[in-house]
Structures are given as structure tokens and as C-alpha cells.
């Protein structure tokens, strides 16, 4: 398994940072070559299924994820969402946490543990580094876009 962590502090209230990070279709606008489909009815909660389809044509794969923890922030209480990745190509989990930061800002913590089916464990460091870069940029963009 490859594990990576992205941490940011954003000039946003908790609930707005949460909204920007957990409106799943928005992720398609910031993750290259990816479309997002939510296959369960709204609102998002435990049991919601999100499918990210990444790639081009026959070289694309699905990354189905189930929301297993859904605790939106309330007042100054941190929010936490956990997604379990259950695909044939990508397995593992992702956690998105928002908590109060200094000066009314929000601290964001995005952590993932992923296993790519066709890559040997010797590639975990490369996968973690790439994940940190790709998702670091994605988190930055999601937090900037209203």
C-alpha cells in the first residue's frame, strides 16, 4: 500500500471548505482525465457510492468508492469523511478532514492509502509521491473555486 498525506490551511469557514471538498462532481474539474458519477441518490451520507472514471477510451478504469464515515462539521466541531476504494484496479481508502484553524481559517487533512493492482509494492514510494502531487493540486483548486 502507498500512503500519502496532503495538509492545507484555507481562508474559509469549516462548512464552506467541507462543501467544496465533498461535492464529488467538482473533483472532475480538478483531477486530470477523470469523470465523477454519484450512483446513489442525494444527499451524501454513509452508503453513498462515488465512481471516478480515469483515463482515455480503452485505457480508462473505474475507481468505485463508498462513503463509510460521514460527519459534516458543526459549529467548531471537525468534519470527517472516509471513502473506501473497492475497485478492481484501485483499492484502499481516503479520509478528508476539516477542523478549525487560526484566525477563522480551516485546516484540511486529506490522507489516502492506495494499492494499484498492476504495480508491485516496490513502486509504493513513486505512487505516494505522485498521489501527493496530484491530490495536493486538486485540493488547492477545490478550495479556491467557489
C-alpha positions, 0 to 999 in steps of 0.5 A, spaced: 500 500 500 502 507 498 500 512 503 500 519 502 498 525 506 496 532 503 495 538 509 492 545 507 490 551 511 484 555 507 481 562 508 474 559 509 469 557 514 469 549 516 462 548 512 464 552 506 471 548 505 467 541 507 462 543 501 467 544 496 471 538 498 465 533 498 461 535 492 464 529 488 462 532 481 467 538 482 473 533 483 472 532 475 474 539 474 480 538 478 483 531 477 486 530 470 482 525 465 477 523 470 469 523 470 465 523 477 458 519 477 454 519 484 450 512 483 446 513 489 441 518 490 442 525 494 444 527 499 451 524 501 451 520 507 454 513 509 452 508 503 453 513 498 457 510 492 462 515 488 465 512 481 471 516 478 472 514 471 480 515 469 483 515 463 482 515 455 477 510 451 480 503 452 485 505 457 480 508 462 478 504 469 473 505 474 475 507 481 468 505 485 468 508 492 463 508 498 462 513 503 463 509 510 464 515 515 460 521 514 460 527 519 459 534 516 462 539 521 458 543 526 459 549 529 467 548 531 466 541 531 471 537 525 468 534 519 470 527 517 469 523 511 472 516 509 471 513 502 473 506 501 476 504 494 473 497 492 475 497 485 478 492 481 484 496 479 484 501 485 483 499 492 484 502 499 481 508 502 481 516 503 479 520 509 478 528 508 478 532 514 476 539 516 477 542 523 478 549 525 484 553 524 487 560 526 484 566 525 477 563 522 481 559 517 480 551 516 485 546 516 484 540 511 487 533 512 486 529 506 490 522 507 489 516 502 492 509 502 492 506 495 494 499 492 494 499 484 493 492 482 498 492 476 504 495 480 508 491 485 509 494 492 516 496 490 513 502 486 509 504 493 514 510 494 513 513 486 505 512 487 505 516 494 509 521 491 505 522 485 498 521 489 501 527 493 502 531 487 496 530 484 491 530 490 495 536 493 493 540 486 486 538 486 485 540 493 488 547 492 483 548 486 477 545 490 478 550 495 479 556 491 473 555 486 467 557 489 
